[in-house]
Amino acid sequence: MKHRVQFLRGQMSDDGLQNAIVWGDPANDAIGPKLWAKRTPISDAEKWRAGQVSANITARFVVYWSALTSSITPKDRLVCNGTVYDIMGIKDVEDDKMWLEFTTSARIS
């Protein structure tokens, strides 16, 4: 466990035309304290679009189970080293529910 992570929760906003989730500043709008996590990269995929290169990185983060981490859903986001990851999946590690694994993806441009 050598990475520090925080979770972000989006707020619903109505702009008069539609409801949308608005994400705040990771430095100010994180929910809960920074937590220690184990990060395991899954893959790097590069995509070429309109002459630009964008990379998606996928990683798994394992954190200790707590009231905070158990309340996280795929609607939330995870921040690690300044990179904001979308949460694609959450599962218990082992059967003892001591650890939670978050499968995440981030677009790097």
N, C-alpha and C positions, 0 to 999 in steps of 0.2 A: 504494500500500500504506500505508494510514493507520490500520488497525485492528489491535489486538492480540488474538489468540485463543489459547485453550488447549483441549486435548482431555481428556475424561473417559472413563474405562473403568469400567463397572459391574462389581461383584463378585457372583458367584452366592451366594445365601443359601438355606438350607433352614430353613423355619420349622416343620417337623414335618408340614405338610400339603402343601406344594408347594415347588418350587425357583423362585426369582424373582431377577431382577437388582436389586441394591440400589445406588443412586447415593449417593455420598458428597458431602461439602461441596466445591463448586467451588474454594473458597479453599485447601483442604488436599489434595484428592485428584486434582488434575490430573496427567496423565501428560506429562512433558516440560515444557520452558520455554514462555513466551509467545512466539508467532510473529507476524510481520507478515503481514497478509492484506488483500486487496482485497475489499470487501463490495459486492455489487450486489443491491438489493432486487428481488424478482420481483413480489410482489403482496401486498395486504392484503385479508383477507376477514373480514367480521364475521358472527357467527352469533348468533342470538337463541335462547336456551334457558331455559325456566322463568323468564322475566322478567329474565334476566341477559344482559349483552353480553360475549362473549368474542371476542377477535381472534386470528387466526392470522397470523403473519408468515412469509413465505418469502423466503429470501435465498440467494445463491450466494457462497461464499467461495473465493478463489483463493490458494493458498499455494505456496511453493517446495517442490519435491519433496525429500524427505530420507528417511532410514531410519525416522524417527518418523512422518512424514506418510504414507508408503507402507504403514505397518502399521495405519493407522486403517481401521475397518470401519463399516458402518451400525449395528452394535451399540454403537458408541461415541457420545459426544455432543461438541458443540462449544460453548464458552462465549465470548461476545463482549460486552463492556460490561455484565457481570452477567446477561445473558440466556442461558439454556441452550437450545440448539437440538438437535433430533433430526436425525440425518444420514439423508437419504433416498436419496442417490446420490453416487457418487464417480467421477470420470473424469479422464483425462489431458487437458491442454489442449495442443493441437497434437500433433505426432508425436514431438517430441524428449524427452518425459517430464521436462521441466524444471519444470512446474507441475502441481498437482492442483486440481481444482475440486470443492468439496463443495456439494451442494444440500441445504439445511436448512430446517427448519420449527420454529417456536416458538409456543407458546400464551401469549398475553398476556391476563391477566384483570384 
